[in-house]
Amino acid sequence: MSTTRPPAPRGETAPSTKAEIDGFLAEMRARVPAEGAGRLVFGLDATMSRQPTWDRACHLQAGMFEEAASLGGLSVQLIYFRGFRECRASRWTGNPKALSKMMTGLVCQGGHTQIGRVLSHVRKSAKREKVGALVFVGDAMEERLDDLSQQAGELGLLGVPAFMFQDGRDPVAETAFREIARLTKGAYCRFDTASAAELGRLLRAAAAYAAGGRIALEDRARGDGQARLLLQQMR
């Protein structure tokens, strides 16, 4: 009996199976980032509470990678968490289409936040080789803020700013995200279903910083209010 899944309805993305995700990660491991490329870690909360804005956010996040490519190259590593302690990272890649495919294929699953594991992963990566920035998109925080603050402080000492983008208005998440951004000398912004388009501009501004540093972000800020918003916080 055939086990082939039926095609997804028009306009929808078929859920990724574990085998498909494993296959994508294996493909990513075979890729070598361009020499001298900026390096950005892109963290995603893929727990069930993100579902209402997930499809829209994935589309906008894909635009960030396209922006990075237009800036002359940016090596990106995707890390996401969902379900029961599932937290997985790809290898570094400069292929925006591959990353977009991964994100649009992910399906949200119930589970607790694992922001600490993301911060720990970035810290270890930055100790091996310079990381230009962390971009994180999430809507909740269910961990000890003191522990996250300690990890964020270590990232700050390593020179890795965190761009913390909050989906929604949860006050606990806002407090945590603002503190992580402050300790890393990064920036915090919030978006929701009514202002999701702003996320696209914010992500592009963060990509500009990771690819070209503060000068690139300053150049973008001349004509982009969202870039100016990030720049004003990075002091």
Secondary structure as a PSIPRED ss2 file (coil, helix, strand):
# PSIPRED VFORMAT (PSIPRED V4.0)

   1 M C   1.000  0.000  0.000
   2 S C   1.000  0.000  0.000
   3 T C   1.000  0.000  0.000
   4 T C   1.000  0.000  0.000
   5 R C   1.000  0.000  0.000
   6 P C   1.000  0.000  0.000
   7 P C   1.000  0.000  0.000
   8 A C   1.000  0.000  0.000
   9 P C   1.000  0.000  0.000
  10 R C   1.000  0.000  0.000
  11 G C   1.000  0.000  0.000
  12 E C   1.000  0.000  0.000
  13 T C   1.000  0.000  0.000
  14 A C   1.000  0.000  0.000
  15 P C   1.000  0.000  0.000
  16 S C   1.000  0.000  0.000
  17 T C   1.000  0.000  0.000
  18 K H   0.000  1.000  0.000
  19 A H   0.000  1.000  0.000
  20 E H   0.000  1.000  0.000
  21 I H   0.000  1.000  0.000
  22 D H   0.000  1.000  0.000
  23 G H   0.000  1.000  0.000
  24 F H   0.000  1.000  0.000
  25 L H   0.000  1.000  0.000
  26 A H   0.000  1.000  0.000
  27 E H   0.000  1.000  0.000
  28 M H   0.000  1.000  0.000
  29 R H   0.000  1.000  0.000
  30 A C   1.000  0.000  0.000
  31 R C   1.000  0.000  0.000
  32 V C   1.000  0.000  0.000
  33 P C   1.000  0.000  0.000
  34 A C   1.000  0.000  0.000
  35 E C   1.000  0.000  0.000
  36 G C   1.000  0.000  0.000
  37 A C   1.000  0.000  0.000
  38 G E   0.000  0.000  1.000
  39 R E   0.000  0.000  1.000
  40 L E   0.000  0.000  1.000
  41 V E   0.000  0.000  1.000
  42 F E   0.000  0.000  1.000
  43 G E   0.000  0.000  1.000
  44 L E   0.000  0.000  1.000
  45 D E   0.000  0.000  1.000
  46 A C   1.000  0.000  0.000
  47 T E   0.000  0.000  1.000
  48 M H   0.000  1.000  0.000
  49 S H   0.000  1.000  0.000
  50 R H   0.000  1.000  0.000
  51 Q H   0.000  1.000  0.000
  52 P H   0.000  1.000  0.000
  53 T H   0.000  1.000  0.000
  54 W H   0.000  1.000  0.000
  55 D H   0.000  1.000  0.000
  56 R H   0.000  1.000  0.000
  57 A H   0.000  1.000  0.000
  58 C H   0.000  1.000  0.000
  59 H H   0.000  1.000  0.000
  60 L H   0.000  1.000  0.000
  61 Q H   0.000  1.000  0.000
  62 A H   0.000  1.000  0.000
  63 G H   0.000  1.000  0.000
  64 M H   0.000  1.000  0.000
  65 F H   0.000  1.000  0.000
  66 E H   0.000  1.000  0.000
  67 E H   0.000  1.000  0.000
  68 A H   0.000  1.000  0.000
  69 A H   0.000  1.000  0.000
  70 S H   0.000  1.000  0.000
  71 L C   1.000  0.000  0.000
  72 G C   1.000  0.000  0.000
  73 G C   1.000  0.000  0.000
  74 L E   0.000  0.000  1.000
  75 S E   0.000  0.000  1.000
  76 V E   0.000  0.000  1.000
  77 Q E   0.000  0.000  1.000
  78 L E   0.000  0.000  1.000
  79 I E   0.000  0.000  1.000
  80 Y E   0.000  0.000  1.000
  81 F E   0.000  0.000  1.000
  82 R E   0.000  0.000  1.000
  83 G C   1.000  0.000  0.000
  84 F C   1.000  0.000  0.000
  85 R C   1.000  0.000  0.000
  86 E E   0.000  0.000  1.000
  87 C E   0.000  0.000  1.000
  88 R E   0.000  0.000  1.000
  89 A E   0.000  0.000  1.000
  90 S C   1.000  0.000  0.000
  91 R C   1.000  0.000  0.000
  92 W C   1.000  0.000  0.000
  93 T E   0.000  0.000  1.000
  94 G C   1.000  0.000  0.000
  95 N C   1.000  0.000  0.000
  96 P H   0.000  1.000  0.000
  97 K H   0.000  1.000  0.000
  98 A H   0.000  1.000  0.000
  99 L H   0.000  1.000  0.000
 100 S H   0.000  1.000  0.000
 101 K H   0.000  1.000  0.000
 102 M H   0.000  1.000  0.000
 103 M H   0.000  1.000  0.000
 104 T H   0.000  1.000  0.000
 105 G H   0.000  1.000  0.000
 106 L C   1.000  0.000  0.000
 107 V C   1.000  0.000  0.000
 108 C C   1.000  0.000  0.000
 109 Q E   0.000  0.000  1.000
 110 G C   1.000  0.000  0.000
 111 G C   1.000  0.000  0.000
 112 H C   1.000  0.000  0.000
 113 T C   1.000  0.000  0.000
 114 Q C   1.000  0.000  0.000
 115 I H   0.000  1.000  0.000
 116 G H   0.000  1.000  0.000
 117 R H   0.000  1.000  0.000
 118 V H   0.000  1.000  0.000
 119 L H   0.000  1.000  0.000
 120 S H   0.000  1.000  0.000
 121 H H   0.000  1.000  0.000
 122 V H   0.000  1.000  0.000
 123 R H   0.000  1.000  0.000
 124 K H   0.000  1.000  0.000
 125 S H   0.000  1.000  0.000
 126 A H   0.000  1.000  0.000
 127 K H   0.000  1.000  0.000
 128 R H   0.000  1.000  0.000
 129 E C   1.000  0.000  0.000
 130 K C   1.000  0.000  0.000
 131 V C   1.000  0.000  0.000
 132 G C   1.000  0.000  0.000
 133 A E   0.000  0.000  1.000
 134 L E   0.000  0.000  1.000
 135 V E   0.000  0.000  1.000
 136 F E   0.000  0.000  1.000
 137 V E   0.000  0.000  1.000
 138 G E   0.000  0.000  1.000
 139 D C   1.000  0.000  0.000
 140 A C   1.000  0.000  0.000
 141 M C   1.000  0.000  0.000
 142 E C   1.000  0.000  0.000
 143 E C   1.000  0.000  0.000
 144 R C   1.000  0.000  0.000
 145 L H   0.000  1.000  0.000
 146 D H   0.000  1.000  0.000
 147 D H   0.000  1.000  0.000
 148 L H   0.000  1.000  0.000
 149 S H   0.000  1.000  0.000
 150 Q H   0.000  1.000  0.000
 151 Q H   0.000  1.000  0.000
 152 A H   0.000  1.000  0.000
 153 G H   0.000  1.000  0.000
 154 E H   0.000  1.000  0.000
 155 L H   0.000  1.000  0.000
 156 G H   0.000  1.000  0.000
 157 L H   0.000  1.000  0.000
 158 L C   1.000  0.000  0.000
 159 G C   1.000  0.000  0.000
 160 V C   1.000  0.000  0.000
 161 P C   1.000  0.000  0.000
 162 A E   0.000  0.000  1.000
 163 F E   0.000  0.000  1.000
 164 M E   0.000  0.000  1.000
 165 F E   0.000  0.000  1.000
 166 Q E   0.000  0.000  1.000
 167 D E   0.000  0.000  1.000
 168 G C   1.000  0.000  0.000
 169 R C   1.000  0.000  0.000
 170 D C   1.000  0.000  0.000
 171 P H   0.000  1.000  0.000
 172 V H   0.000  1.000  0.000
 173 A H   0.000  1.000  0.000
 174 E H   0.000  1.000  0.000
 175 T H   0.000  1.000  0.000
 176 A H   0.000  1.000  0.000
 177 F H   0.000  1.000  0.000
 178 R H   0.000  1.000  0.000
 179 E H   0.000  1.000  0.000
 180 I H   0.000  1.000  0.000
 181 A H   0.000  1.000  0.000
 182 R H   0.000  1.000  0.000
 183 L H   0.000  1.000  0.000
 184 T C   1.000  0.000  0.000
 185 K C   1.000  0.000  0.000
 186 G C   1.000  0.000  0.000
 187 A E   0.000  0.000  1.000
 188 Y E   0.000  0.000  1.000
 189 C E   0.000  0.000  1.000
 190 R E   0.000  0.000  1.000
 191 F E   0.000  0.000  1.000
 192 D C   1.000  0.000  0.000
 193 T C   1.000  0.000  0.000
 194 A C   1.000  0.000  0.000
 195 S C   1.000  0.000  0.000
 196 A H   0.000  1.000  0.000
 197 A H   0.000  1.000  0.000
 198 E H   0.000  1.000  0.000
 199 L H   0.000  1.000  0.000
 200 G H   0.000  1.000  0.000
 201 R H   0.000  1.000  0.000
 202 L H   0.000  1.000  0.000
 203 L H   0.000  1.000  0.000
 204 R H   0.000  1.000  0.000
 205 A H   0.000  1.000  0.000
 206 A H   0.000  1.000  0.000
 207 A H   0.000  1.000  0.000
 208 A H   0.000  1.000  0.000
 209 Y H   0.000  1.000  0.000
 210 A H   0.000  1.000  0.000
 211 A H   0.000  1.000  0.000
 212 G H   0.000  1.000  0.000
 213 G H   0.000  1.000  0.000
 214 R H   0.000  1.000  0.000
 215 I H   0.000  1.000  0.000
 216 A H   0.000  1.000  0.000
 217 L H   0.000  1.000  0.000
 218 E H   0.000  1.000  0.000
 219 D H   0.000  1.000  0.000
 220 R H   0.000  1.000  0.000
 221 A H   0.000  1.000  0.000
 222 R C   1.000  0.000  0.000
 223 G C   1.000  0.000  0.000
 224 D C   1.000  0.000  0.000
 225 G H   0.000  1.000  0.000
 226 Q H   0.000  1.000  0.000
 227 A H   0.000  1.000  0.000
 228 R H   0.000  1.000  0.000
 229 L H   0.000  1.000  0.000
 230 L H   0.000  1.000  0.000
 231 L H   0.000  1.000  0.000
 232 Q H   0.000  1.000  0.000
 233 Q H   0.000  1.000  0.000
 234 M C   1.000  0.000  0.000
 235 R C   1.000  0.000  0.000
